[in-house]
């Protein structure tokens, strides 16, 4: 997981292959990705400060979260 901060937005990139989605041979569903996004956003910053979370699924099997604070 990598975290970058820029002007009120935290960019969090995480892999779907490094234990965030273990043991599943098929790609994660949108629901699983959104649940992962909620979990990770809450780990990075206290949920009460989060205004919005935008999720981007990348072709290299990573997910980027833009957490607006």
N, C-alpha and C positions, 0 to 999 in steps of 0.2 A: 504494500500500500504506500503510495506517495501522496504528500499533502503540499499544496502550494497556496499561499495567501496573497490576494491582490484586492485592494480597495473594497472591502466589505463582502468579498466572495472567497470562499475556500474551495479550491479544486482538489478533489480526492480521486485518485485513480487506483483501482484495485483489479486484480486478476481474478477471473472466474475459475482458474486452475490451481491456485496456491492454497487450497484449504478452505476458501470461502464457499465453495460448492463441492464438497468432497463426495467421492464415491458414485457420482452419477455419470453414466456413459452418454446420456443425451444432453443437449444444451439446456440451460435453465429456461424456464418459462418467464414471461413478463412479470407475472405475480411474484415469482421467486426473486427476480432481479429487484423489484420494488421493495420487497421485504428486506433484502440485503442492503439496499440503499438506506432504508429507515434505520436499520441496525447500525450501520457504519457512521451515518450522520450523527446519531446519538452518541457514538463513541468518541467522535472527533470534537464535538462541541455540545455544551448543555442544550437540550432541546428547546428550552424556553427562549433562547436567543436566535433560533432558526426561523427565518421568515418564509423561505421557500427552498425546495431542493429540485434541481433539474437533473435528469438522468440521461446520459448518452451511452448507448451500447456501441462499442467500437469493433471493427472487423478483426482486430488482433486478440479477441476474446477477453477484453478488459471492459470495465465500466468506469466512466468518469462521472462524478457527482459534482455539480456546482451548487454549493451550499451558500445561500444568501443569508447574511447576518445583519 
